[in-house]
């Protein structure tokens, strides 16, 4: 087998973190000598997790035997998985957030004959993993893997996610797969779109806008290509997910900043950085409230008495005030609005579709002399 130099898109902080843990593990066991140094063993494990290379290919590239490569990778995975946060510590850390987002994903496996692993929704075999993310879509916790035939609501109850979030009073947004979870878990209205009232459709749209950021957490997991198609024993999948979770929580990708790892700029303390539209539903139709009536709804959320434009964003938004929580309080709903390219703030007419600002001194004809 031929070997060639290559690279992996993992930050050097992940390599240093795993190297330090392997060095401490060897020192604790009293290991004198091994075929690979701790740095090379860490690189071997990261290459397997990130690029899904086979053991034989990695063994040829690192000049070790296939069995040795398997043992080194399994040892690194066990060390990382032991550092993964449990459910209690993850919820305690997330309690400082305005809310969290709960979603489930299916990790595909190569089993084709085992019925418990067959997902009826995805029409393929896999393992069910529940993921909790913060309001910005950053990964906070991943659950142990269950067979793909397990429904999302059953998986959430089996892991105790609903009870843990309810005990700390942390609001959670989930999809329709978690209908009936109860507690602080909020789900959209169930039913076909055309059969929902205008108010229910508005709530579902706002709910989807908030929950859509959870897809970034799913993408964070599956950037590690090993989780895209698992070809190992199903008993090892939980340890692999926990190992990747540990790397994500303790290491940042400084070489390639992304929306999942780069914190957003903090909002100004003297003003809110997002728009809020407060409405009351009457006979299923949303009716906008004026400033004084909206203040009566927003004031209890932060315990203040000042005008709404001076209320702290953290009382009903995410970190830095980037999002507003869709809060149901009596007959009131807070619906977040995001400014788009062709849409102005609430109360102003939207710009015509397809309009584009011209540069100064430019005409409709380009430099080639082409006609309109």
C-alpha positions as CSV (number, residue, x, y, z in Angstrom):
1,X,0.0,0.0,0.0
2,X,1.3,3.4,-1.0
3,X,1.4,6.3,1.5
4,X,1.2,10.1,0.7
5,X,1.2,13.3,2.8
6,X,-2.2,14.8,3.4
7,X,-4.0,17.2,5.7
8,X,-7.1,17.4,7.8
9,X,-9.3,20.4,8.5
10,X,-8.9,20.3,12.3
11,X,-7.5,23.1,14.4
12,X,-4.1,22.7,16.1
13,X,-5.8,23.3,19.5
14,X,-7.6,20.0,19.1
15,X,-4.3,18.3,18.5
16,X,-2.7,20.0,21.5
17,X,-5.7,19.1,23.7
18,X,-5.7,15.4,22.9
19,X,-1.9,15.3,23.1
20,X,-1.9,16.6,26.6
21,X,-4.6,14.1,27.7
22,X,-2.7,11.2,26.2
23,X,0.5,12.3,27.8
24,X,-1.2,12.5,31.2
25,X,-2.7,9.0,30.6
26,X,0.7,7.5,29.8
27,X,2.2,9.1,32.8
28,X,-0.5,7.7,35.0
29,X,0.0,4.2,33.6
30,X,3.8,4.4,33.8
31,X,4.3,3.7,30.1
32,X,8.0,3.8,29.1
33,X,8.0,3.5,25.3
34,X,5.5,3.2,22.5
35,X,5.7,3.0,18.8
36,X,4.2,6.4,18.3
37,X,4.6,9.5,20.4
38,X,1.6,11.2,22.1
39,X,1.5,13.8,19.3
40,X,1.5,11.2,16.6
41,X,-1.1,9.1,18.4
42,X,-3.4,12.2,18.7
43,X,-3.0,12.9,15.0
44,X,-3.8,9.3,14.2
45,X,-7.0,9.5,16.2
46,X,-8.1,12.8,14.7
47,X,-7.5,11.6,11.2
48,X,-9.7,8.6,11.8
49,X,-12.5,10.7,13.4
50,X,-12.4,13.5,10.9
51,X,-11.7,11.8,7.6
52,X,-13.1,8.3,8.2
53,X,-9.9,6.6,7.0
54,X,-9.7,2.9,7.4
55,X,-7.4,1.3,9.9
56,X,-5.3,-0.3,7.2
57,X,-4.8,3.1,5.4
58,X,-3.8,4.8,8.7
59,X,-1.5,2.0,9.7
60,X,0.4,2.4,6.3
61,X,0.6,6.2,6.7
62,X,1.9,6.1,10.3
63,X,4.2,3.0,9.7
64,X,2.5,0.8,12.4
65,X,0.5,-2.4,12.3
66,X,-3.3,-2.4,11.8
67,X,-3.9,-3.8,15.2
68,X,-1.6,-1.1,16.8
69,X,-3.6,1.6,14.9
70,X,-6.9,0.2,16.2
71,X,-5.6,0.1,19.8
72,X,-4.2,3.6,19.7
73,X,-7.5,5.1,18.3
74,X,-9.6,3.2,20.7
75,X,-7.5,4.4,23.6
76,X,-7.8,8.0,22.5
77,X,-11.6,7.7,22.0
78,X,-12.0,6.3,25.5
79,X,-10.0,9.2,27.0
80,X,-12.1,11.8,25.2
81,X,-15.4,10.1,25.9
82,X,-14.6,10.1,29.7
83,X,-14.4,13.9,29.6
84,X,-17.8,14.4,27.9
85,X,-20.3,16.2,30.1
86,X,-23.3,14.3,31.5
87,X,-26.9,15.4,31.4
88,X,-26.9,17.2,34.8
89,X,-23.8,19.3,34.1
90,X,-24.9,20.2,30.6
91,X,-28.3,21.4,31.8
92,X,-26.6,23.3,34.6
93,X,-24.4,25.1,32.1
94,X,-27.3,25.7,29.8
95,X,-29.5,27.2,32.6
96,X,-27.7,30.6,32.0
97,X,-29.1,30.7,28.5
98,X,-32.4,32.3,27.6
99,X,-33.6,29.0,26.1
100,X,-32.2,25.9,24.4
101,X,-33.1,24.0,21.2
102,X,-33.7,20.2,21.2
103,X,-33.6,18.2,18.1
104,X,-32.8,14.6,17.0
105,X,-30.7,13.2,14.3
106,X,-30.1,9.8,12.7
107,X,-26.5,8.6,12.3
108,X,-26.5,6.2,9.4
109,X,-25.0,2.7,9.9
110,X,-24.1,-0.2,7.6
111,X,-26.6,-2.6,9.2
112,X,-29.3,-3.8,6.7
113,X,-31.1,-6.7,8.4
114,X,-31.6,-5.5,12.0
115,X,-35.1,-4.2,12.4
116,X,-34.6,-2.3,15.7
117,X,-32.1,0.0,13.9
118,X,-34.4,0.7,11.0
119,X,-35.9,4.3,11.0
120,X,-39.3,4.5,9.5
121,X,-39.0,8.2,9.0
122,X,-35.7,8.1,7.2
123,X,-36.2,4.7,5.5
124,X,-32.7,3.6,6.5
125,X,-30.8,2.0,9.4
126,X,-29.1,4.2,11.9
127,X,-28.8,5.4,15.5
128,X,-30.9,8.1,17.2
129,X,-29.0,10.9,18.9
130,X,-30.7,13.8,20.7
131,X,-28.8,17.1,20.5
132,X,-29.2,20.3,22.7
133,X,-27.9,23.6,21.3
134,X,-28.0,27.2,22.5
135,X,-30.0,30.1,20.9
136,X,-27.2,30.6,18.4
137,X,-27.0,26.9,17.3
138,X,-23.8,26.0,19.2
139,X,-23.6,22.4,20.3
140,X,-24.0,22.0,24.1
141,X,-24.8,18.3,24.6
142,X,-25.3,15.1,22.7
143,X,-27.1,12.1,24.1
144,X,-26.1,8.4,24.0
145,X,-27.1,6.7,20.8
146,X,-30.3,4.6,20.7
147,X,-31.5,2.3,17.9
148,X,-33.0,4.2,14.9
149,X,-36.5,2.7,15.5
150,X,-36.8,4.7,18.7
151,X,-39.0,7.8,18.3
152,X,-37.7,11.3,19.3
153,X,-40.1,11.7,22.2
154,X,-39.3,8.3,23.6
155,X,-35.6,9.0,23.3
156,X,-36.0,12.4,25.1
157,X,-37.9,10.7,27.9
158,X,-35.4,7.8,28.2
159,X,-32.5,10.2,28.6
160,X,-34.4,12.4,31.1
161,X,-34.1,15.5,29.0
162,X,-37.6,16.8,29.7
163,X,-37.4,16.3,33.4
164,X,-34.0,17.9,33.7
165,X,-35.1,21.0,31.7
166,X,-38.3,21.3,33.7
167,X,-36.5,21.1,37.0
168,X,-34.3,24.2,36.2
169,X,-37.2,26.0,34.5
170,X,-35.3,26.3,31.2
171,X,-37.4,26.9,28.1
172,X,-36.8,24.5,25.3
173,X,-37.9,24.6,21.6
174,X,-38.4,21.3,19.8
175,X,-40.0,20.0,16.6
176,X,-43.2,18.1,16.1
177,X,-41.4,14.8,16.9
178,X,-41.5,15.9,20.5
179,X,-45.3,16.4,20.8
180,X,-46.5,15.5,24.3
181,X,-43.2,16.1,26.0
182,X,-44.8,18.5,28.4
183,X,-42.8,20.6,31.0
184,X,-41.0,23.5,29.5
185,X,-40.7,21.9,26.0
186,X,-42.6,23.9,23.4
187,X,-43.6,22.5,20.1
188,X,-45.4,23.9,17.1
189,X,-49.1,23.3,16.4
190,X,-49.8,19.9,14.9
191,X,-51.8,19.6,11.6
192,X,-51.7,20.3,7.9
193,X,-50.8,23.9,7.0
194,X,-54.0,24.7,5.2
195,X,-56.0,23.5,8.2
196,X,-54.3,25.8,10.7
197,X,-55.7,29.2,11.6
198,X,-53.8,32.4,10.7
199,X,-52.6,32.7,14.3
200,X,-51.4,29.1,14.5
201,X,-49.5,29.6,11.2
202,X,-47.9,32.7,12.5
203,X,-46.8,30.9,15.7
204,X,-45.4,28.0,13.7
205,X,-43.4,30.3,11.4
206,X,-41.8,32.1,14.3
207,X,-41.2,28.8,16.0
208,X,-39.4,27.4,12.9
209,X,-37.2,30.6,12.7
210,X,-35.9,30.0,16.2
211,X,-35.5,26.2,15.9
212,X,-33.8,26.3,12.5
213,X,-30.5,27.3,14.1
214,X,-30.4,23.8,15.7
215,X,-29.3,22.5,12.2
216,X,-25.9,24.1,12.8
217,X,-25.4,21.8,15.8
218,X,-26.2,18.8,13.6
219,X,-23.8,20.1,11.0
220,X,-21.1,20.5,13.7
221,X,-21.4,16.8,14.5
222,X,-21.4,15.6,10.9
223,X,-18.4,17.6,9.9
224,X,-16.6,14.7,11.5
225,X,-17.1,12.3,8.5
226,X,-17.0,9.2,10.7
227,X,-20.5,10.0,11.9
228,X,-21.9,10.2,8.3
229,X,-21.7,6.5,7.8
230,X,-20.7,4.3,10.7
231,X,-19.3,0.9,10.0
232,X,-18.4,-0.2,13.5
233,X,-20.2,-2.0,16.2
234,X,-23.3,-0.1,17.5
235,X,-21.9,-0.5,21.0
236,X,-19.1,1.9,20.2
237,X,-21.2,4.7,18.6
238,X,-22.0,6.4,21.9
239,X,-18.3,6.6,22.8
240,X,-17.5,8.1,19.4
241,X,-20.2,10.8,19.7
242,X,-19.0,11.7,23.2
243,X,-15.4,11.9,22.1
244,X,-16.4,14.3,19.3
245,X,-18.5,16.3,21.7
246,X,-15.5,16.7,24.0
247,X,-13.3,17.9,21.2
248,X,-15.9,20.4,20.1
249,X,-16.5,21.8,23.6
250,X,-12.9,22.2,24.5
251,X,-11.3,23.2,21.2
252,X,-12.2,26.0,18.8
253,X,-11.5,26.0,15.1
254,X,-9.3,29.1,15.0
255,X,-8.0,28.3,11.5
256,X,-11.4,28.4,9.9
257,X,-13.9,30.5,11.9
258,X,-17.5,29.4,11.5
259,X,-20.8,30.5,12.8
260,X,-20.9,27.5,15.2
261,X,-17.6,28.4,16.9
262,X,-17.1,32.1,16.5
263,X,-19.1,34.2,19.0
264,X,-21.2,37.0,17.6
265,X,-20.4,40.6,18.6
266,X,-22.2,41.7,21.8
267,X,-25.1,44.1,21.5
268,X,-25.1,47.6,22.8
269,X,-26.4,47.8,26.4
270,X,-28.3,51.0,25.7
271,X,-30.5,49.6,22.9
272,X,-31.9,46.4,21.6
273,X,-30.3,44.9,18.5
274,X,-33.4,43.2,17.2
275,X,-37.0,44.1,16.3
276,X,-39.9,42.9,18.4
277,X,-43.5,42.5,17.1
278,X,-46.0,42.0,19.9
279,X,-49.5,40.9,18.9
280,X,-52.6,39.6,20.6
281,X,-54.6,36.8,18.9
282,X,-58.4,37.5,18.6
283,X,-60.5,34.9,16.9
284,X,-57.3,33.3,15.5
285,X,-56.1,36.6,13.9
286,X,-53.0,38.4,15.2
287,X,-53.7,42.1,16.2
288,X,-50.6,44.3,16.7
289,X,-50.3,46.2,20.0
290,X,-49.3,49.8,20.4
291,X,-46.2,50.8,22.4
292,X,-47.9,51.2,25.7
293,X,-49.8,47.9,25.5
294,X,-46.6,46.1,24.3
295,X,-44.7,47.6,27.3
296,X,-47.2,46.0,29.7
297,X,-46.4,42.6,28.2
298,X,-42.6,43.1,28.1
299,X,-42.1,44.7,31.4
300,X,-42.8,41.7,33.6
301,X,-40.2,39.7,31.6
302,X,-37.3,41.8,32.9
303,X,-38.7,43.3,36.0
304,X,-38.2,46.8,34.7
305,X,-40.4,49.8,34.3
306,X,-38.6,51.8,31.6
307,X,-39.7,52.1,28.0
308,X,-39.3,49.0,25.8
309,X,-36.3,50.3,23.9
310,X,-34.3,50.4,27.2
311,X,-35.2,47.0,28.4
312,X,-32.2,44.6,28.7
313,X,-32.1,42.2,25.7
314,X,-31.1,39.3,27.9
315,X,-34.4,39.2,29.6
316,X,-36.1,37.8,26.5
317,X,-33.3,37.2,24.0
318,X,-30.3,35.1,23.5
319,X,-26.7,36.0,24.3
320,X,-25.9,39.5,23.0
321,X,-29.6,40.2,22.2
322,X,-29.5,38.5,18.8
323,X,-32.9,36.7,19.2
324,X,-36.2,37.3,20.9
325,X,-38.0,34.4,22.5
326,X,-41.4,33.4,21.2
327,X,-43.0,33.5,24.6
328,X,-46.6,32.5,25.2
329,X,-48.1,34.4,28.2
330,X,-51.8,34.3,28.4
331,X,-53.1,35.4,25.0
332,X,-49.9,37.2,24.0
333,X,-47.1,36.0,21.8
334,X,-43.7,37.5,21.2
335,X,-42.8,36.9,17.6
336,X,-39.2,37.5,16.4
337,X,-38.7,39.3,13.1
338,X,-35.4,39.2,11.1
339,X,-34.5,42.1,8.8
340,X,-34.0,40.8,5.3
341,X,-32.3,42.4,2.3
342,X,-35.4,43.5,0.5
343,X,-37.6,44.1,3.6
344,X,-37.5,47.2,5.9
345,X,-38.4,47.4,9.6
346,X,-42.0,46.8,10.8
347,X,-44.3,49.5,9.7
348,X,-42.5,50.4,6.5
349,X,-43.5,49.0,3.0
350,X,-41.2,46.3,1.7
351,X,-38.9,47.1,-1.2
352,X,-40.0,45.8,-4.7
353,X,-38.6,42.3,-5.4
354,X,-35.6,42.3,-7.7
355,X,-34.6,45.9,-7.0
356,X,-30.8,46.5,-6.7
357,X,-29.0,49.6,-5.8
358,X,-26.8,51.0,-8.6
359,X,-23.3,52.2,-8.1
360,X,-22.7,55.9,-8.4
361,X,-21.9,56.8,-12.0
362,X,-23.1,53.6,-13.5
363,X,-25.8,53.2,-16.1
364,X,-27.9,50.3,-17.2
365,X,-25.3,49.5,-19.9
366,X,-22.2,47.7,-18.9
367,X,-18.7,48.4,-20.2
368,X,-19.1,46.1,-23.1
369,X,-21.7,48.3,-24.6
370,X,-24.5,45.8,-24.3
371,X,-28.0,47.2,-24.7
372,X,-30.8,47.1,-22.1
